[in-house]
Amino acid sequence: MAQLMLTGVSKTFGSTPALDSIDACIQDGEFLALLGPSGCGKSTLLRLLAGFDHPTTGSISIGDHIVADTQTGRFIAPEDRNIGFVFQSYALWPHMNVSRNVSFALEVRGLDKKQIQSRTNDALQATELTNFADRMPSDLSGGQRQRVALARALVLDPQAVLLDEPLANLDVALRASMQEVFSEFHRRNGSTMVYVTHDQSEAMVMADRIAVMSEGKIVQLDTPETLYNRPRNSFVAGFVGEGSVIPIAGVNWQDNTLTASALGGSFAIETDVENPNHICLRPENLTIAEFGNIRAKVLRANYLGGLYRMTLKTTTDHIITLLSRDRYQEESQLGLSIAQPWAFQET
């Protein structure tokens, strides 16, 4: 496996910028998710790593080797990068059985039959497909086809595995099952994996770190816990997890505690900047309390199974979300206690 390094990488299609000066280091053996809305540049970044596209500016290294550098003109073709790629559409050969789909790349490389058989068997075993070796792709479920695509990527013993929304075409239950397959495979093999998704729950479950992307830039690259608990800007705070971004009217110190004025009340906040101007208010920061910090009106209550998601409107006309075991009728007035939300400085 290998470390992947991007330095000042940009990509423009015609006059349209897709990536803007990306700097990132994906550690050897790391599972990194590229997370963001459609059109943010995450698939473009993956294709640049694979070598399917040329960067407009910058350089890309895989391990100790520079595979793309716009200053020197160096560019290594995809087939010479030793990178595994798993497509959203599977891209299986329909006329080849599972075993041949996996082994075909080894045949193209000219390995002897004994090596081909051994490495194919190992890849099938790693993806739990040994009993399906003789089946045709048309006889497989979506999850089984995705395993074949993964086995085909692994059989070449790649330096890294790139996955472009591989679970997007699967139903909810099967997606959850395949998330565990990918996670377990990563734990067993320690592969460097870069995984593109627009599904935040998918990224949070599987990734060691997540690069949140917006408009061609990585706006925050951190662990799932840090992204959720300590977002650095309004986009990350709103895109990752559930909650609301609320502007702060002012901050001051009271008994060695930093407090913020917002939503018509005052409460303690957590921060690591000198002058925060927004809070990220998660549902768990809110508790129903008659003599709380603020008051709000119930707009609606949606049952989630064991809990209700309460959408509330504060006296300052901000919309916030609360999780409650009890259901409150629409238009009910509630007192709310706010417990130390994270505060950040929006530039």
C-alpha positions, 0 to 999 in steps of 0.5 A: 500500500502507499501514501497518496499526495496531492499538491496544488491540484486544480482541474478545469474543463474548458472555462469551468473550474472543477477543482481549486488548488487541492492539497491533501495527504492520504496516509498509507493504509488510511480509509478516506472518504470524499464527501460532498454534494453533486458537482463539488469535484469529488469524482473528478479528484478520484479520476485524477488519482486514477490517471483517467484525467490530467490535472490542469495544475499541481502534482500527484504522488503515489508512494515515492513516485510522482505520477502527474506533474504539470510543471515537468509534464510527467504523467503516468498512465492509469495501467501503470499506476497499480491502482484498483478502481471500483465503479458505481456501475460495476463494469463487469464483463457480461460474457465472463463468469465471476472467476474470469472477470477477476482473473482477466487483468492478470491474463492481460499482464501475462502472468503464468496460469499458476500465479493467476489461479492463486491470486484469483482464489485469494481475491475471491476468498477475501470478498467471500465469493469462492462459492460464486466463482462459476456464476455469470454476472447476470445470475448475481445480486447487486451486492454480489456484483459489487463484491466481484468489482472489488475482487477484480480491483484487489487481484492486482495487489494495488497500491490503493483502491479507489471507489466511486460511489460503489453503493449508490445503486443498492437498496438501503438494507443491502447498502448497510450490509456492503458498508460492513463488507468494505469496512471489514475488508479494510480492517483485514487488509490495511489497504489505502482506500479513497471512497467517494460518496454524497451520503454522510452516514456512509462516510461516517460509518466507514472512514478513518477521515473525511474530506468534506468538499464544496465548489472544488475545494476541501473545506475540512479534512478530519475524523468523523467525530471532529467534523461532527463535534467541531465543524470549522465553517457553516457549510460543514456544520450544515452538511455533516450531521443534523442541526442548525447554524445560528449567528451569535449576537455577542460573547463574554466571559462569566466565571471563567466560562465563555458565554454567547448571546443568541436565540434570545438567550445566553448560554455557555459555548465550547470553542477554540477561537478567540472571536466565534460568531456562529454556533452549531446547534445539534439536537443533543445540545437541546433539552426541554426545560420550563425555565431554560435559556430560550423559548420556541414553538413546535412546528411539527413532530415526525416519529422516528421509532422510539423518538420524535424529531421536533422542528421548532421555531424560536422567538428570533425566528430561527428553525432548530431541531430537537429529539424527544421521547414525548410528542408535543402538539403543533403550536405548543410553546416550550422552554429549552435549555442549551448545553455548550454548543460548538462555536466557530468563526465564519470568515 
